[in-house]
C-alpha cells in the first residue's frame, strides 16, 4: 500500500527544486523565467495576506509596489546612495499609505476598499507621470555599472534568483507564523463574515489595518527587488493597474487564502506569459491578458478556491484509486 506524500516532505522537495533550478536549467532564458516566477510569487503572496486570508480584495496594490520601486532609485539619483538604502524608506511610505487608505475605507462595508485602492493607485500613476522630481514620464535610472557589491548590479541572473528566493522564503515563513496564531484565525473569521467575527469579539477594523500594512510592506519589497534587478522604473511599470491585476490573478488561480496557492498560480502563469511573449513578440503581452481573463472566468465559474484547493480535494481520491490498482 502506498503512502501519501507528507506535507513536510513536499515542502522539502519544493525547497530543493527551487534551490537547484538555476543550476540544472542554466540557460539565460530559463533563469529569467525563474526570477520572474519568484517575483510574481512574492507579489501575489504579499497580496494574499490581505486579499486572500482577510478577503479584502485590493485591485490597486501596484501603489505599494511602485513606492517600493521608486524610493531606492530616488535615493540613488538624489544622493548617490546604493538603491538598497531606500528599501526601508519605501516600506515606511507603503505602510503609511496603507493606513491612510484603510482608516476611512475599512469603516465602510462592501467594495469600497477595492474601489479606493484602484482610485489611489491610478491617481499616483498619473501624478508621478507629471512630477519632474521623480523623473515624470521618463522615470528613474539606477547605477549602470556596479560601484560595489552593495549596488546589487550583476551580469548573471543567479544572484538575483537566490536573493528573490530568500525573500520568498521569509514571506512564506511569516505567513505560516500568521496562519498558526490568533491573528490568522481573526483574518479567516473576517473573511467568512465580518458581522459574525465582530460579534465574537474580533477587533475587525484593527485586524484588517494590520493585515493591509503587512501586505503593503512586503509588496513594497517586491517593487524594490524588481527595480534593483532592472535598474529602471517609470510610472506604468511601477503603478500600472496590470501589475495589481497580475497579483490578484496569480493568487486566485493558485488558491487565495492558502500558503502555496500564489506559488502554484505563478508557476502556471509566468511561463505562459513568457511563452506568449516569445512566440508572438510584442503582441504576446495582449494575448497574455486575454488568456488571464479566460482563466479567471473558468476559475470563478467552476473552482473559486483555485487549483490548490482543487488538488487538495482530488488528491485523496486519486491516491485511493492508485492504491486499489496496485493491489489488483
C-alpha positions in Angstrom: 0.0 0.0 0.0 1.4 3.4 -1.0 1.7 6.2 1.4 0.6 9.8 0.7 3.3 12.4 0.4 3.6 14.1 3.8 3.4 17.9 3.8 6.8 18.2 5.4 8.4 16.0 2.7 6.5 18.0 0.0 7.9 21.3 1.4 11.5 19.8 1.4 11.2 18.6 -2.2 9.8 22.0 -3.2 12.7 23.9 -1.5 15.2 21.5 -3.1 13.7 22.1 -6.5 13.8 25.9 -6.1 17.3 25.8 -4.9 18.6 23.6 -7.7 16.6 25.2 -10.5 19.2 27.7 -11.8 21.9 25.0 -11.5 20.0 22.4 -13.5 18.4 24.8 -16.1 21.4 27.0 -16.6 20.2 28.8 -19.8 19.7 32.6 -19.6 16.1 32.2 -20.8 15.2 29.6 -18.1 16.9 31.6 -15.4 15.0 34.8 -16.4 11.7 32.8 -16.1 12.8 31.6 -12.7 13.5 35.2 -11.5 10.1 36.4 -12.9 8.4 33.4 -11.2 9.8 34.3 -7.8 8.9 38.0 -8.2 5.4 37.1 -9.1 5.2 34.6 -6.2 6.4 37.3 -3.8 4.0 39.9 -5.0 1.0 37.5 -5.0 1.9 36.1 -1.6 2.1 39.6 -0.2 -1.3 40.5 -1.7 -2.6 37.2 -0.3 -2.2 38.3 3.3 -5.0 40.9 3.0 -6.8 39.8 -0.2 -6.7 36.0 0.4 -6.8 35.5 4.1 -8.8 38.5 5.1 -10.9 38.7 2.0 -10.2 42.4 1.5 -9.7 42.5 -2.3 -7.3 45.2 -3.3 -7.1 46.0 -7.0 -4.6 48.8 -6.5 -1.6 47.0 -4.8 0.6 48.5 -7.5 0.8 51.7 -5.4 2.8 49.8 -2.8 4.8 48.0 -5.5 5.5 51.4 -7.1 6.6 53.1 -3.9 9.0 50.3 -3.2 10.4 50.6 -6.7 10.7 54.4 -6.9 12.2 55.0 -3.5 15.5 53.1 -4.0 16.2 54.8 -7.3 15.3 58.2 -5.8 17.9 57.7 -3.1 20.4 56.9 -5.8 19.5 59.8 -8.1 19.4 62.4 -5.3 22.3 61.4 -3.1 24.2 58.7 -4.9 23.3 56.1 -2.2 23.1 52.4 -3.2 19.5 51.6 -4.1 19.2 49.1 -1.2 19.4 52.0 1.2 16.0 53.2 0.0 14.2 49.9 0.7 13.3 50.7 4.4 12.0 54.2 3.3 9.8 52.5 0.6 8.4 50.1 3.2 7.7 53.0 5.6 5.9 55.0 2.9 3.9 52.0 1.8 2.8 51.3 5.4 1.9 55.0 5.8 -0.2 54.9 2.6 -1.9 51.7 3.7 -3.0 53.4 6.9 -4.3 56.5 5.0 -6.4 54.3 2.8 -7.5 51.8 5.4 -8.7 54.2 8.1 -11.5 55.7 6.1 -12.4 52.7 3.8 -12.4 50.0 6.5 -15.2 51.9 8.3 -17.5 51.0 5.3 -18.7 47.7 4.0 -18.9 46.2 0.6 -16.5 47.0 -2.2 -15.4 50.5 -1.0 -11.9 49.3 -0.2 -11.4 47.8 -3.6 -12.7 51.0 -5.3 -10.4 53.1 -3.1 -7.3 51.1 -3.9 -8.0 51.4 -7.7 -8.5 55.1 -7.5 -5.5 55.9 -5.3 -3.2 53.7 -7.5 -4.3 55.4 -10.6 -4.0 58.9 -9.1 -0.5 58.1 -8.0 0.4 56.9 -11.5 -0.9 60.0 -13.2 0.7 62.3 -10.7 4.1 60.5 -10.9 4.0 60.9 -14.7 3.9 64.7 -14.4 6.2 65.2 -11.4 9.7 66.2 -12.6 11.2 65.4 -9.1 10.7 61.7 -9.8 11.5 61.8 -13.5 8.0 62.4 -14.7 7.0 60.1 -17.6 10.7 59.3 -18.3 11.3 57.6 -15.0 14.4 57.0 -13.0 17.6 55.1 -13.8 19.8 53.2 -11.4 23.6 52.6 -11.5 24.6 51.2 -14.9 27.8 49.8 -13.5 28.2 48.4 -10.0 30.4 50.6 -7.8 30.5 47.7 -5.3 28.5 44.7 -4.2 26.1 46.9 -2.4 24.7 48.2 -5.7 23.5 44.6 -6.4 24.2 45.1 -10.1 25.1 41.6 -11.5 25.6 40.3 -15.0 24.1 36.9 -14.2 20.6 36.2 -13.1 21.7 33.7 -10.5 22.4 36.2 -7.6 19.0 37.8 -8.2 17.4 34.4 -8.2 18.7 33.5 -4.8 18.1 36.9 -3.4 14.5 36.7 -4.5 14.2 33.1 -3.2 15.4 34.2 0.2 12.8 37.0 0.4 10.1 34.5 -0.7 11.2 32.0 2.0 11.0 34.8 4.6 7.5 35.8 3.4 6.2 32.2 3.5 7.7 31.8 7.0 5.9 34.9 8.2 2.7 33.8 6.5 3.0 30.4 8.2 3.5 32.0 11.5 0.4 34.2 11.0 -1.7 31.1 10.0 -1.0 29.4 13.3 -1.6 32.4 15.5 -4.7 34.2 16.7 -4.1 36.9 14.1 -4.6 34.3 11.4 -7.8 33.0 12.9 -9.0 36.6 13.1 -8.3 37.0 9.4 -10.2 33.9 8.4 -13.1 34.8 10.6 -13.3 38.3 9.0 -13.2 36.7 5.5 -16.1 34.3 6.4 -18.3 37.0 8.0 -17.3 40.4 9.4 -20.5 40.7 11.4 -20.1 37.3 13.0 -16.5 38.0 13.7 -17.3 41.3 15.4 -20.0 39.6 17.5 -17.4 37.1 18.7 -15.1 39.9 19.9 -12.7 40.1 16.9 -11.3 43.6 16.5 -12.2 43.7 12.8 -11.0 47.1 11.8 -7.7 46.9 13.6 -7.0 43.4 12.2 -7.7 44.5 8.7 -5.5 47.5 9.1 -2.6 45.3 10.4 -3.1 42.9 7.5 -3.0 45.7 5.0 0.1 47.2 6.5 1.9 43.9 6.5 0.8 43.2 2.9 1.9 46.7 1.8 5.3 46.2 3.4 6.1 43.0 1.5 4.6 44.3 -1.7 7.0 47.3 -1.4 9.9 44.9 -1.0 8.8 43.2 -4.2 8.9 46.5 -6.0 12.4 47.2 -4.7 13.6 43.8 -5.8 12.2 44.5 -9.3 13.9 47.8 -9.7 17.2 46.5 -8.3 17.2 43.9 -11.0 16.0 46.1 -13.9 17.7 49.3 -12.8 14.9 51.4 -14.3 11.4 52.4 -13.4 8.7 54.6 -14.9 5.0 55.3 -13.9 3.5 52.5 -16.0 5.9 49.8 -14.9 5.5 50.8 -11.3 1.9 51.9 -10.8 0.1 50.3 -13.8 -3.1 48.6 -13.0 -2.0 45.4 -14.8 0.6 44.9 -12.0 -2.2 44.8 -9.5 -4.3 42.6 -11.7 -1.5 40.1 -12.1 -1.1 39.8 -8.3 -4.9 39.1 -8.0 -4.9 36.6 -10.8 -1.8 34.7 -9.7 -3.2 34.3 -6.1 -6.7 33.5 -7.3 -5.6 30.9 -9.8 -3.4 29.0 -7.4 -5.7 29.5 -4.4 -6.2 32.7 -2.5 -6.0 32.3 1.3 -3.7 29.3 1.1 0.1 29.3 1.7 1.2 27.8 -1.5 -1.6 29.0 -3.8 0.3 32.0 -5.1 3.3 29.8 -6.0 1.0 27.4 -7.9 -0.5 30.4 -9.8 2.9 31.9 -10.6 4.2 28.5 -11.7 1.4 28.4 -14.4 1.0 32.0 -15.4 4.6 33.2 -15.6 5.8 30.5 -18.0 2.6 31.1 -20.0 3.3 34.8 -20.2 7.0 34.2 -21.2 5.9 31.7 -23.9 3.3 34.0 -25.5 5.8 36.9 -25.5 8.4 34.7 -27.1 6.0 33.2 -29.7 4.2 36.4 -30.6 6.7 39.2 -29.8 5.1 42.5 -28.7 1.6 41.2 -29.5 2.1 38.4 -26.9 1.5 40.8 -24.0 -2.0 41.5 -25.1 -2.7 37.8 -25.7 -1.4 37.0 -22.2 -4.0 39.1 -20.5 -6.7 37.7 -22.7 -5.7 34.3 -21.5 -5.5 35.6 -18.0 -9.1 36.8 -18.2 -10.3 33.5 -19.7 -8.6 31.5 -16.9 -10.1 33.7 -14.2 -13.6 33.3 -15.7 -13.2 29.5 -15.7 -11.8 29.5 -12.1 -14.6 31.8 -10.9 -17.2 29.6 -12.5 -16.0 26.1 -11.7 -13.4 26.3 -8.9 -13.5 29.6 -6.9 -11.0 28.1 -4.4 -8.3 27.8 -7.1 -6.1 25.0 -8.3 -4.5 24.3 -4.9 -7.9 23.7 -3.3 -8.9 21.5 -6.3 -5.8 19.4 -5.8 -6.4 19.0 -2.1 -9.9 17.7 -2.9 -8.9 15.4 -5.7 -5.6 14.1 -4.3 -7.2 11.7 -1.7 -9.5 10.2 -4.3 -6.6 9.8 -6.7 -4.4 8.3 -4.1 -7.1 5.8 -3.2 -7.7 4.9 -6.8 -3.9 4.3 -7.4 -3.7 2.3 -4.2 -6.5 0.0 -5.4 -4.9 -0.5 -8.8 -1.6 -1.5 -7.1 -3.4 -4.2 -5.2 -5.0 -5.7 -8.3 
